């Protein structure tokens, strides 16, 4: 149980904290914009969905995973782009909603199947 928790939270930390740093550090010019758009509209929402699904497996113990995922995202973008940029709060809210919705839907599906 703890290994699974560590695995998902480590994956979330790597994607949400390290990937923006790598995009800013190693990709120059308009390629950086493409990478950031791919992260913000592809990778990050998909990860939020997967974190939500995994937390829906045992919602009682893992309810906080979507919150941590959104927190990692906000920390990563504020550290690597512009600290305090309010537009990133919108993305954070969207990723939180995606994660929480996936968690609730998956928990309902599991409950219905039993």
ABEGO torsion letter per residue (X at the ends): XAAAAAAAAAAAAAAAAAAAAAAAAABBEAAAAAAAAAAAAAAAAAAAAAAAAAAAABAAAAAAAAAAAAAAAAAAAAAABBBGBAAAAAAAAAAAAAAAAAAAAAAAAAAAAX
